[in-house]
């Protein structure tokens, strides 16, 4: 009975003419995230090799690399039509992965310099290729289709995350950590096949698809500075990253204090990932497609920050390990399952320079800038560093609040701003859609 209900639901969501494009879009994201989740655990290992005290500087380096690559990406988008620059971008990253594999073969997997380079590369790579993917999806589907289909497509990413993790855990002992890089590069090449299969479904006319976007290399930044809607999208990204960084710090603190054995901690993290993936798939496949068609976009965007507010309040009253772990699972699944699909849906029907240039700018430079802000300023300056505000207050004023309390209060305040930001963004987006109904 349940299977029949689910089947009927998807038949209602997907029109017969959309199935081929949807299947290839889903597979495209599966291939992309499978390749990334093969690289991700290797990146975490390289972070250990590089030294845990250097993590904030690695994220700062990642941000600087993003800033330096943004003009190059802008020139690429300006010079080449989409059917050329997407294969060029993916081919470039696949070549780099193979090149790093050669470096590991030459210098060894314990080489600190190569480990740091790999950590920064993967942090840059993930955001660029995923940003390109969602920009391309905004070309393939209009707003009405996106409301029905983006949650299903996003589920391909969660599926890829599961597949990539399974490949890593089952093959690492037989092929070795470094050789997994070649498998990841292979999945990136499969993405090129998917691009070739679905690019003919782009909603723009054929002549437009052949024309480069033009404009300057820094047009993404220029677009944001002159557009309040885009500024709110950028702020949404920074607030989401900040909330995630607070939870990441609390996770390491609580799990480290409550579970002494390494194997136990590994099992805990594994359970968190499993719960997160299950929740994310449910949000992406069932909840978000329904909500995007039934309620206003500002209400959909507000769901995730409201959940974060109440979860932070709950954690403030009950700062115990189970509430922390449950909050982490909700935060991660909500960020990818509740917030990202409607946020990406906002780009459907917008001009190409916004979909490709601004979206890439916000998904890369703004995202990693938010990482640096959260790691260095919010977490580091407030509680973690030796010269943090909390430690200064303890010495000068006898301030006796602990790190958890300060971060929870910070998280609650960020959530309040987050709710307001999501509301304003949704209202402005709805007004824009109303003023430009032909963009559908």
LUMPA-382160 format. One line per field, with one value per residue (C-alpha): x, y, z; residue number from 0; chain. Coordinates in steps of 0.05 Angstrom, whole numbers. Layout:
BEGIN
X = [X:...]
Y = [Y:...]
Z = [Z:...]
kedo = [NUM:...]
tinu = [A:...]
This chain:
BEGIN
X = [0:55:95:34:22:95:92:28:60:120:76:38:102:135:103:117:159:204:226:287:316:300:334:397:396:389:446:488:484:495:559:582:571:597:663:665:648:705:751:720:746:814:811:796:855:899:874:901:967:971:959:893:919:926:854:831:890:874:803:831:877:817:781:841:845:770:782:839:801:738:764:789:721:687:730:715:640:645:686:656:583:556:563:638:655:620:661:723:712:700:757:803:785:791:861:879:856:900:958:951:950:1018:1044:1025:1058:1122:1126:1084:1016:1048:1080:1053:1058:1019:969:955:949:900:858:851:838:780:750:752:732:668:638:655:629:565:552:560:511:456:467:458:395:366:377:342:280:234:205:143:185:236:183:164:231:289:277:281:344:375:363:412:466:448:447:516:541:519:549:615:621:607:659:711:698:697:755:806:837:846:865:896:876:914:887:816:830:829:760:735:762:725:659:673:681:614:585:608:566:506:517:517:453:412:439:389:333:356:297:334:332:388:418:424:458:513:528:579:550:599:611:670:706:682:610:586:610:585:516:512:532:477:419:385:356:426:453:401:420:493:473:431:493:537:486:476:551:558:504:538:606:577:547:613:651:598:600:676:672:615:635:708:686:632:665:736:748:765:724:663:671:676:611:576:597:574:505:500:516:464:409:428:424:357:328:357:328:260:262:286:241:176:172:204:169:102:117:143:77:31:59:96:170:186:151:191:256:239:229:303:324:263:283:354:327:285:340:389:340:329:404:409:360:387:462:468:501:436:408:474:477:403:415:474:434:378:425:461:400:361:416:417:346:304:344:385:331:286:347:370:299:303:351:303:280:334:383:441:494:460:452:524:565:532:510:581:607:560:570:646:675:617:610:684:686:631:673:732:686:654:719:764:715:653:685:757:749:690:712:767:830:875:860:786:732:708:778:788:722:741:806:782:711:706:659:640:600:628:643:578:534:568:562:489:472:510:472:405:421:445:381:338:375:370:294:288:335:296:231:257:290:227:183:231:235:159:152:203:166:101:131:163:113:143:206:168]
Y = [0:49:32:45:112:133:111:151:211:211:200:262:302:283:293:240:288:304:235:230:297:284:216:244:304:256:212:274:294:222:218:286:274:202:229:283:236:191:252:279:227:232:307:298:251:301:353:309:302:377:388:404:470:492:479:552:573:520:548:618:594:562:629:665:613:622:697:687:636:677:724:663:630:695:701:629:640:705:676:608:584:538:475:488:517:463:407:451:463:390:367:416:388:316:331:364:302:258:308:305:229:234:281:230:175:217:247:198:205:232:292:352:401:357:341:415:427:370:395:464:435:391:449:492:436:416:485:501:437:436:510:495:437:479:535:485:457:528:529:462:474:534:556:512:451:468:470:398:369:403:363:298:321:343:273:249:285:249:183:200:215:146:111:149:133:59:58:89:43:-20:-6:33:-30:-62:-5:44:114:150:107:126:192:158:129:199:227:172:194:266:243:208:277:300:244:268:340:317:278:334:400:396:406:476:523:578:576:542:607:633:570:580:651:667:705:763:814:823:770:800:808:762:812:871:840:829:900:929:882:875:807:779:811:774:709:721:736:672:633:666:654:581:569:604:560:498:519:528:458:430:458:433:364:357:384:339:275:284:292:238:183:165:108:123:65:89:160:132:92:155:195:139:138:214:209:154:192:255:221:189:255:292:243:249:325:327:274:285:348:404:388:389:454:492:479:492:552:617:614:659:609:551:589:604:532:515:577:569:497:521:573:523:471:522:541:467:457:517:484:414:416:340:295:267:337:358:297:304:378:362:312:363:419:380:348:413:453:406:381:440:502:488:463:525:571:541:545:621:623:591:642:693:721:676:721:714:639:626:685:708:639:613:674:662:586:593:659:678:607:599:671:651:592:637:686:630:593:653:705:670:607:629:700:684:620:577:619:634:708:698:745:691:681:757:764:707:741:813:807:738:717:644:624:564:557:519:574:629:591:574:647:666:611:637:708:684:644:705:744:682:680:754:745:685:723:785:743:703:766:800:738:731:804:794:732:771:829:783:726:710:684:620]
Z = [0:20:-43:-87:-52:-63:-136:-147:-114:-161:-222:-202:-192:-257:-325:-378:-421:-361:-341:-387:-367:-293:-293:-324:-277:-218:-244:-257:-184:-161:-202:-177:-103:-107:-132:-78:-21:-43:-35:29:79:45:56:130:135:100:150:206:169:159:233:268:294:221:201:207:165:113:109:103:47:13:16:-16:-70:-84:-90:-139:-181:-186:-241:-281:-275:-295:-357:-375:-369:-407:-465:-477:-488:-434:-475:-476:-408:-366:-398:-394:-319:-303:-348:-312:-243:-266:-293:-227:-188:-231:-222:-146:-150:-186:-131:-78:-118:-122:-52:-11:23:88:54:93:35:-12:43:54:-21:-28:31:-1:-70:-47:-8:-71:-119:-83:-83:-155:-186:-144:-161:-235:-228:-197:-246:-302:-269:-268:-343:-354:-311:-302:-234:-239:-256:-203:-149:-167:-186:-149:-86:-125:-161:-95:-69:-121:-82:-18:-56:-84:-14:9:-52:-46:28:14:-42:4:63:21:-27:14:44:-24:-70:-20:0:-55:-112:-93:-127:-195:-180:-161:-227:-264:-233:-253:-325:-320:-303:-372:-403:-364:-387:-459:-448:-416:-445:-503:-452:-433:-432:-470:-546:-584:-609:-538:-514:-565:-543:-488:-429:-436:-381:-334:-294:-227:-250:-194:-142:-181:-188:-113:-95:-138:-120:-52:-70:-84:-21:20:-15:4:76:77:59:112:167:147:148:215:247:218:246:316:313:286:346:395:363:371:443:467:431:453:526:529:487:505:456:384:357:396:369:298:309:336:275:230:263:256:181:171:207:169:101:117:139:80:30:63:61:-11:-41:-4:39:-2:-69:-32:6:-55:-90:-31:9:-6:-17:44:89:59:69:141:162:170:211:256:270:286:334:373:372:401:455:471:475:522:571:561:543:540:488:458:446:414:368:349:334:290:249:242:224:169:140:143:109:49:51:74:56:-6:-54:-45:-45:-111:-138:-131:-190:-239:-290:-271:-323:-342:-313:-244:-251:-272:-246:-183:-161:-169:-131:-73:-73:-72:-48:-1:25:42:67:115:136:152:189:230:246:261:287:315:344:351:376:421:456:425:420:480:472:460:487:536:565:571:608:654:673:678:703:734:678:692:630:593:519:505:536:496:431:444:456:393:355:380:359:290:283:297:242:198:205:187:128:101:107:71:16:3:0:-48:-91:-93:-114:-169:-195:-194:-232:-284:-295:-363:-330:-315]
kedo = [0:1:2:3:4:5:6:7:8:9:10:11:12:13:14:15:16:17:18:19:20:21:22:23:24:25:26:27:28:29:30:31:32:33:34:35:36:37:38:39:40:41:42:43:44:45:46:47:48:49:50:51:52:53:54:55:56:57:58:59:60:61:62:63:64:65:66:67:68:69:70:71:72:73:74:75:76:77:78:79:80:81:82:83:84:85:86:87:88:89:90:91:92:93:94:95:96:97:98:99:100:101:102:103:104:105:106:107:108:109:110:111:112:113:114:115:116:117:118:119:120:121:122:123:124:125:126:127:128:129:130:131:132:133:134:135:136:137:138:139:140:141:142:143:144:145:146:147:148:149:150:151:152:153:154:155:156:157:158:159:160:161:162:163:164:165:166:167:168:169:170:171:172:173:174:175:176:177:178:179:180:181:182:183:184:185:186:187:188:189:190:191:192:193:194:195:196:197:198:199:200:201:202:203:204:205:206:207:208:209:210:211:212:213:214:215:216:217:218:219:220:221:222:223:224:225:226:227:228:229:230:231:232:233:234:235:236:237:238:239:240:241:242:243:244:245:246:247:248:249:250:251:252:253:254:255:256:257:258:259:260:261:262:263:264:265:266:267:268:269:270:271:272:273:274:275:276:277:278:279:280:281:282:283:284:285:286:287:288:289:290:291:292:293:294:295:296:297:298:299:300:301:302:303:304:305:306:307:308:309:310:311:312:313:314:315:316:317:318:319:320:321:322:323:324:325:326:327:328:329:330:331:332:333:334:335:336:337:338:339:340:341:342:343:344:345:346:347:348:349:350:351:352:353:354:355:356:357:358:359:360:361:362:363:364:365:366:367:368:369:370:371:372:373:374:375:376:377:378:379:380:381:382:383:384:385:386:387:388:389:390:391:392:393:394:395:396:397:398:399:400:401:402:403:404:405:406:407:408:409:410:411:412:413:414:415:416:417:418:419:420:421:422:423:424:425:426:427:428:429:430:431:432:433:434:435:436:437:438:439]
tinu = [A:A:A:A:A:A:A:A:A:A:A:A:A:A:A:A:A:A:A:A:A:A:A:A:A:A:A:A:A:A:A:A:A:A:A:A:A:A:A:A:A:A:A:A:A:A:A:A:A:A:A:A:A:A:A:A:A:A:A:A:A:A:A:A:A:A:A:A:A:A:A:A:A:A:A:A:A:A:A:A:A:A:A:A:A:A:A:A:A:A:A:A:A:A:A:A:A:A:A:A:A:A:A:A:A:A:A:A:A:A:A:A:A:A:A:A:A:A:A:A:A:A:A:A:A:A:A:A:A:A:A:A:A:A:A:A:A:A:A:A:A:A:A:A:A:A:A:A:A:A:A:A:A:A:A:A:A:A:A:A:A:A:A:A:A:A:A:A:A:A:A:A:A:A:A:A:A:A:A:A:A:A:A:A:A:A:A:A:A:A:A:A:A:A:A:A:A:A:A:A:A:A:A:A:A:A:A:A:A:A:A:A:A:A:A:A:A:A:A:A:A:A:A:A:A:A:A:A:A:A:A:A:A:A:A:A:A:A:A:A:A:A:A:A:A:A:A:A:A:A:A:A:A:A:A:A:A:A:A:A:A:A:A:A:A:A:A:A:A:A:A:A:A:A:A:A:A:A:A:A:A:A:A:A:A:A:A:A:A:A:A:A:A:A:A:A:A:A:A:A:A:A:A:A:A:A:A:A:A:A:A:A:A:A:A:A:A:A:A:A:A:A:A:A:A:A:A:A:A:A:A:A:A:A:A:A:A:A:A:A:A:A:A:A:A:A:A:A:A:A:A:A:A:A:A:A:A:A:A:A:A:A:A:A:A:A:A:A:A:A:A:A:A:A:A:A:A:A:A:A:A:A:A:A:A:A:A:A:A:A:A:A:A:A:A:A:A:A:A:A:A:A:A:A:A:A:A:A:A:A:A:A:A:A:A:A:A:A:A:A:A:A:A:A:A:A:A:A:A:A:A:A:A:A:A:A:A:A:A:A]
